[in-house]
Structure formats: C-alpha cells, structure tokens
Amino acid sequence: MSDSSMRAVVQHALGGPDVLSVQQVPRPEPLPTEVRVKVHAAGVNPVDWKTRAGDGMAGVLGEPPFILGWDISGVVDKVGFGVTTLKEGDEVYGMPWFPRAAGAYAEYVTAPSRHFTRKPSTLSHEEAAAVPLAALTAWQALTDTAHVQPGQRVLIHAAAGGVGHLAVQFARHLGAHVIGTARSGSHGWLTKLGANELIDYTAVRFEDAVADVDVVLDLVGDHHENTSTRSLAVLRPGGLLVAVPAGVSPELAAAAQAKEKRVTAFLVEPDGPALATIGDLIDSGKVVVEVEDMFPLEQAAAAHTRGESNRTRGKLVLRVAA
C-alpha cells in the first residue's frame, strides 16, 4: 500500500451484508482545523447496518459508493493548519461528522479536531471505539434533552444493548431510579451496572409492571410492538418520552397530547466536550463499556450479520489497524 492509499470497507450498492467489501481508496488529507486519525478500531452500530440497507442515514449519505461507520478510536497522524487542541501522536476517540459520512470503516479518517477528544486511558482502542455513538446518544438524551434529575424514575428500553447499558449507568450516575427492559439473562449484569428494577419484556408487558415514570428513553420504537405508543401509559402526567430510533410520528404526537404527556424525537450530535466527561467517568471506574465481540476489518459483513440478530450484549467492534 502506498502512502496515498488505504484499506476501507466500501459499498457500491444498497443491500445486505454482502455489499460490503475491502478495497484500496485514496487516503484523505486534513483541511485547516482538521486532523487525520490513523484508525485502530471502529465501532459497529445499528445505524450502520440500517444505512447499508437503505434506511438509517442513507438519505444523508446519498447514493453509493460510500464508507460506513462513525465510531473511531485511533492516533492523530497529521494536523491541519490552525489546530491547537491536538497534536500528532495523541490517542483520541470520537464520533465525527454524524450524520454526514465519517468513513470510520477505514485506516484513516479526517474531521474537525474538536469532534475528537483524548481516549480514556484505561481503555484499549477496541474498547474505546465502542463508546462514542452509543455513549453520546445516551448522555445527550438523558442530560441535554430529558434533563434527568436525582430521584426521577427513568425507564430505559433495550437496556442491555449498546446504548442501553450505558444509559443505565448514566441515569444512575445522575441519581435516577433506573428501570430497564431486557431479557432475563441480562438482569444480573444490568443490576451490577446500576439498574434498580428490570422487566423481562418477553414474559410480561412492561406497562403492566411499571408506572409513574418521569422519563422513558425508548431505544426500540413503534416498529416493534408499538413500544413508543405503549410507553405513554407508564409516564406520569407531564412525563417525557424520548423516541430515539424512529422519531415521533403524527399519531404518536397526537396520542401523547391526548394523554397530557410529552414526546420528542432525538438524534445524536458530535460532542467532544461530552466525550471528555464520559471518558473521565470511564477512567474513574464509574462507567464500564461492554464489548461482545471484535472482528477484523475484512469481516465487516459478519459483524453486521451478528448485529442484525438483535441478540448482542453491548457493542461490536472492527479492528482496523494491523
């Protein structure tokens, strides 16, 4: 490989995991205020396989070819003019450009320096790559959108997933009484992470098991058994439903208004300062990240197949650096 090229997972058509293939592509150069990062590992998220198939952020990325991925952990390899917050050799992690293309499934990426922050020192690159998108989604939704306060009751759907297991820890850190929905096999683990109550959604309807909730963080959506709409029933009057994956349909908005409940859509944004705060929580031992499995870059398709099974605990990660 020459100094002007790199390996990347490219897709030339929308479709199943088989559309992903490793190719040689030009190596990007940083513009002023940008850094180039040599990617050691890249996180794999539901938005990745949804975008690959034509949903997710496909409308933002446009027609293929494109390179998927937003979660990055690596080392600053080149610094553009004007950058003063990072230098060559710094270990960093981030979620650059989202929802525009970041191209994380590649050996190098370029992005504004402030889309990154220094990697938590206690994590490997593989562990750090599992953090940004999931952690920022949970953190921003709970702190900036829901403004969770000590003593509030917070229900987190899909609590054992990539976003969910971090949301459980953040909500507990914020002083909330944390309730989660997850299969029974994850209950012991989630209790250790800080959940106060857990509901096996395969055995009982959650609205029959919990009530008087201040905030619902819905990481499932109405596409699966009307989870968002059903969640309105567990909210106290004036309570807030944060609908993450699918947003708020006119029907959901009307149902919330009729019940005197609040509902809002949410989409995560790049946030270097928030990632620095999250990194401090990780390095202090207050928050842990679960990585279920790691795949080499050449097995991105296998990682997507695993993720689409909806049976993962925590996160999946691609090893990029040789």
C-alpha positions as CSV (number, residue, x, y, z in Angstrom):
1,M,0.0,0.0,0.0
2,S,1.3,3.4,-1.0
3,D,1.3,6.5,1.3
4,S,-1.5,7.9,-0.8
5,S,-3.9,4.9,-0.4
6,M,-5.6,3.0,2.4
7,R,-7.8,0.0,3.0
8,A,-11.5,0.7,3.5
9,V,-14.8,-1.1,3.6
10,V,-16.7,0.3,0.6
11,Q,-20.3,-0.5,-0.6
12,H,-21.3,0.2,-4.1
13,A,-25.0,-0.6,-3.7
14,L,-27.6,-0.8,-1.0
15,G,-28.4,-4.2,0.3
16,G,-27.4,-7.0,2.6
17,P,-24.0,-7.5,4.3
18,D,-22.6,-9.0,1.1
19,V,-22.4,-5.5,-0.4
20,L,-19.5,-4.7,2.0
21,S,-16.0,-5.3,0.6
22,V,-12.5,-4.1,1.5
23,Q,-10.9,-2.0,-1.3
24,Q,-8.0,0.4,-1.8
25,V,-9.1,4.0,-1.8
26,P,-7.3,7.4,-1.6
27,R,-6.0,8.4,1.8
28,P,-7.6,11.7,2.9
29,E,-5.7,14.8,3.8
30,P,-6.8,17.2,6.6
31,L,-8.1,20.6,5.8
32,P,-7.4,23.6,8.1
33,T,-8.9,22.9,11.6
34,E,-9.0,19.2,10.9
35,V,-6.8,16.3,12.0
36,R,-6.2,13.0,10.3
37,V,-6.5,10.0,12.6
38,K,-5.0,6.6,11.9
39,V,-7.9,4.3,12.9
40,H,-7.1,1.5,15.2
41,A,-10.7,0.3,15.8
42,A,-14.2,1.3,14.6
43,G,-17.5,0.7,16.5
44,V,-20.4,-1.0,14.7
45,N,-23.8,0.4,15.4
46,P,-27.4,-0.3,14.3
47,V,-27.4,2.9,12.2
48,D,-24.5,1.3,10.2
49,W,-26.5,-1.7,9.0
50,K,-29.7,0.3,8.6
51,T,-27.8,2.8,6.4
52,R,-26.2,-0.1,4.4
53,A,-29.7,-1.4,3.6
54,G,-31.1,1.9,2.6
55,D,-32.6,3.2,5.8
56,G,-30.7,5.0,8.7
57,M,-28.6,7.8,7.3
58,A,-28.7,6.6,3.7
59,G,-30.7,9.7,2.7
60,V,-27.9,11.9,4.2
61,L,-25.0,10.0,2.6
62,G,-26.7,9.9,-0.8
63,E,-26.2,7.2,-3.4
64,P,-23.3,4.6,-3.0
65,P,-20.4,4.2,-3.1
66,F,-19.7,5.3,0.4
67,I,-17.8,4.1,3.5
68,L,-19.8,3.4,6.6
69,G,-19.0,4.0,10.3
70,W,-18.9,6.8,12.8
71,D,-17.2,5.4,15.9
72,I,-13.5,5.9,15.9
73,S,-10.5,5.3,18.2
74,G,-7.0,5.8,16.9
75,V,-3.9,8.1,16.9
76,V,-3.6,11.6,15.4
77,D,-1.4,11.1,12.3
78,K,-1.5,14.6,10.8
79,V,-2.6,18.0,11.9
80,G,-4.2,20.7,9.7
81,F,-3.5,24.4,9.9
82,G,-4.9,26.1,13.0
83,V,-5.4,23.1,15.2
84,T,-4.1,23.7,18.7
85,T,-6.1,21.2,20.9
86,L,-4.5,18.0,19.5
87,K,-1.1,17.0,18.2
88,E,0.5,14.2,16.2
89,G,0.7,11.0,18.4
90,D,-2.3,11.8,20.6
91,E,-4.6,8.9,21.2
92,V,-8.2,10.0,20.5
93,Y,-11.7,8.8,20.1
94,G,-14.8,10.4,18.6
95,M,-17.9,10.3,16.5
96,P,-17.0,12.8,13.7
97,W,-19.4,14.3,11.2
98,F,-22.5,12.5,12.2
99,P,-25.0,12.2,10.4
100,R,-22.7,13.1,7.4
101,A,-20.3,10.4,6.3
102,A,-17.3,9.9,8.6
103,G,-15.9,6.8,6.8
104,A,-14.8,5.1,10.1
105,Y,-14.5,1.6,8.4
106,A,-11.1,2.7,7.0
107,E,-7.5,3.0,8.0
108,Y,-7.6,6.8,8.1
109,V,-10.2,9.5,8.6
110,T,-10.2,13.3,8.7
111,A,-12.5,15.5,10.7
112,P,-12.6,18.7,12.7
113,S,-10.2,18.4,15.6
114,R,-13.0,19.3,18.1
115,H,-15.0,16.3,17.0
116,F,-12.4,14.2,18.9
117,T,-11.1,14.1,22.4
118,R,-8.4,12.1,24.1
119,K,-9.1,8.5,24.5
120,P,-9.9,7.2,28.0
121,S,-6.5,6.0,29.3
122,T,-8.0,2.8,30.9
123,L,-9.4,1.5,27.6
124,S,-7.9,-0.2,24.7
125,H,-8.6,1.2,21.2
126,E,-11.1,-1.6,20.7
127,E,-12.9,-0.7,23.9
128,A,-12.8,3.0,23.2
129,A,-14.2,2.6,19.7
130,A,-17.3,1.0,21.3
131,V,-18.1,4.2,23.2
132,P,-18.7,7.4,21.2
133,L,-22.0,7.0,19.3
134,A,-23.7,4.9,22.0
135,A,-22.5,6.9,24.9
136,L,-23.2,10.3,23.3
137,T,-26.7,9.1,22.4
138,A,-27.4,8.1,26.0
139,W,-25.7,11.1,27.6
140,Q,-27.2,13.8,25.4
141,A,-30.7,12.2,25.6
142,L,-30.6,12.0,29.4
143,T,-28.8,15.2,30.2
144,D,-29.5,17.7,27.4
145,T,-32.9,16.5,26.3
146,A,-34.6,15.0,29.3
147,H,-32.6,16.9,32.0
148,V,-32.8,13.9,34.3
149,Q,-32.7,14.9,38.0
150,P,-31.9,13.0,41.2
151,G,-34.8,10.9,42.3
152,Q,-36.6,10.7,39.0
153,R,-37.9,7.4,37.7
154,V,-36.3,6.6,34.3
155,L,-37.4,3.7,32.1
156,I,-34.8,2.5,29.5
157,H,-36.0,0.2,26.8
158,A,-33.4,-2.3,25.3
159,A,-31.3,-1.7,28.4
160,A,-28.8,-4.5,27.5
161,G,-27.9,-3.0,24.2
162,G,-25.0,-0.7,23.2
163,V,-26.8,2.5,24.1
164,G,-28.9,0.9,26.8
165,H,-26.2,-0.4,29.0
166,L,-24.5,3.0,29.0
167,A,-27.8,4.8,29.6
168,V,-28.4,2.6,32.7
169,Q,-25.1,3.7,34.1
170,F,-25.5,7.4,33.2
171,A,-29.0,7.6,34.6
172,R,-27.8,6.0,37.9
173,H,-24.9,8.5,37.9
174,L,-27.4,11.3,37.6
175,G,-29.2,10.0,40.7
176,A,-32.3,8.5,39.0
177,H,-34.2,5.4,39.9
178,V,-33.4,3.2,36.9
179,I,-35.8,0.7,35.3
180,G,-34.8,-1.3,32.3
181,T,-36.4,-3.7,29.9
182,A,-34.2,-6.7,28.9
183,R,-34.3,-10.5,28.6
184,S,-33.9,-12.2,31.9
185,G,-30.4,-13.5,31.1
186,S,-29.1,-9.9,31.3
187,H,-30.8,-8.9,34.5
188,G,-27.9,-9.8,36.8
189,W,-25.4,-7.9,34.7
190,L,-27.7,-4.8,34.5
191,T,-28.2,-4.9,38.2
192,K,-24.4,-4.6,38.7
193,L,-24.4,-1.7,36.3
194,G,-26.9,0.2,38.4
195,A,-30.4,-0.8,37.4
196,N,-32.9,-0.7,40.3
197,E,-35.7,-2.6,38.5
198,L,-35.7,-4.9,35.5
199,I,-38.6,-6.2,33.3
200,D,-38.3,-9.2,31.1
201,Y,-40.3,-7.9,28.1
202,T,-40.6,-11.5,26.7
203,A,-42.5,-12.6,29.8
204,V,-44.7,-9.6,30.8
205,R,-45.9,-6.4,29.1
206,F,-43.9,-3.6,30.6
207,E,-46.9,-1.3,31.0
208,D,-48.3,-4.0,33.4
209,A,-45.1,-3.9,35.5
210,V,-44.2,-0.3,35.9
211,A,-46.0,3.1,36.3
212,D,-45.4,6.7,37.3
213,V,-42.3,7.2,35.2
214,D,-40.7,10.6,34.7
215,V,-38.7,9.8,31.6
216,V,-38.8,6.9,29.1
217,L,-35.7,6.5,26.9
218,D,-37.1,4.4,24.1
219,L,-34.4,2.7,22.1
220,V,-36.8,0.3,20.3
221,G,-39.6,2.4,18.7
222,D,-43.1,1.8,17.5
223,H,-41.9,-0.6,14.7
224,H,-41.6,-3.3,17.3
225,E,-44.9,-4.0,19.1
226,N,-45.8,-0.3,19.3
227,T,-43.2,0.2,22.1
228,S,-43.3,4.1,21.9
229,T,-47.1,4.3,22.0
230,R,-47.4,1.8,24.8
231,S,-44.8,3.7,26.8
232,L,-47.1,6.7,27.1
233,A,-49.2,4.6,29.5
234,V,-46.3,4.3,32.1
235,L,-45.5,8.1,32.1
236,R,-46.8,10.3,34.8
237,P,-48.7,13.4,33.6
238,G,-46.2,15.7,32.0
239,G,-43.6,12.9,31.7
240,L,-41.3,12.8,28.7
241,L,-40.8,10.1,26.1
242,V,-37.5,10.4,24.2
243,A,-38.1,8.4,21.0
244,V,-34.6,7.6,19.6
245,P,-34.6,5.2,16.7
246,A,-37.7,6.2,14.7
247,G,-38.6,9.7,15.9
248,V,-42.2,10.9,16.5
249,S,-45.0,10.0,14.1
250,P,-48.1,12.3,13.9
251,E,-50.0,9.5,15.5
252,L,-47.6,9.2,18.5
253,A,-47.6,13.0,18.9
254,A,-51.4,13.1,19.0
255,A,-51.6,10.2,21.4
256,A,-49.1,12.0,23.8
257,Q,-51.0,15.2,23.6
258,A,-54.3,13.5,24.4
259,K,-52.8,11.9,27.5
260,E,-51.0,15.1,28.6
261,K,-47.6,13.5,28.2
262,R,-44.6,14.9,26.3
263,V,-42.7,13.3,23.5
264,T,-39.7,14.3,21.5
265,A,-37.5,12.9,18.7
266,F,-33.8,12.8,19.2
267,L,-30.6,12.5,17.1
268,V,-27.1,12.4,18.5
269,E,-24.5,15.0,17.6
270,P,-20.7,15.1,17.6
271,D,-19.7,16.4,21.0
272,G,-16.0,16.4,22.0
273,P,-16.6,18.0,25.5
274,A,-19.2,15.5,26.4
275,L,-16.9,12.6,25.3
276,A,-14.3,14.1,27.6
277,T,-16.7,14.0,30.5
278,I,-17.7,10.4,29.6
279,G,-14.0,9.5,29.4
280,D,-13.5,10.8,32.9
281,L,-16.4,8.7,34.2
282,I,-14.8,5.6,32.5
283,D,-11.3,6.3,33.8
284,S,-12.7,6.8,37.3
285,G,-14.4,3.4,37.2
286,K,-17.9,4.8,37.4
287,V,-18.9,3.6,33.9
288,V,-17.9,0.5,32.0
289,V,-18.4,-0.4,28.4
290,E,-19.3,-3.9,27.2
291,V,-17.8,-5.3,24.0
292,E,-19.4,-8.5,23.0
293,D,-17.1,-9.3,20.1
294,M,-14.4,-7.9,17.8
295,F,-13.9,-8.6,14.0
296,P,-11.1,-7.7,11.6
297,L,-11.9,-5.1,9.1
298,E,-12.3,-7.7,6.4
299,Q,-15.2,-9.3,8.3
300,A,-17.4,-6.2,8.5
301,A,-20.1,-8.2,6.8
302,A,-20.0,-10.8,9.6
303,A,-20.2,-8.0,12.2
304,H,-23.3,-6.6,10.5
305,T,-24.9,-10.1,10.4
306,R,-24.2,-10.5,14.1
307,G,-25.6,-7.1,14.9
308,E,-28.8,-7.5,12.9
309,S,-29.6,-10.6,15.0
310,N,-30.6,-8.1,17.8
311,R,-29.2,-10.5,20.4
312,T,-25.9,-8.8,21.2
313,R,-25.0,-7.6,24.7
314,G,-23.2,-4.3,24.5
315,K,-21.2,-3.5,21.4
316,L,-19.5,-4.9,18.3
317,V,-16.1,-3.5,17.1
318,L,-14.0,-3.8,14.0
319,R,-10.2,-4.0,14.4
320,V,-8.7,-1.8,11.7
321,A,-5.0,-1.3,12.4
322,A,-2.9,-4.3,11.5
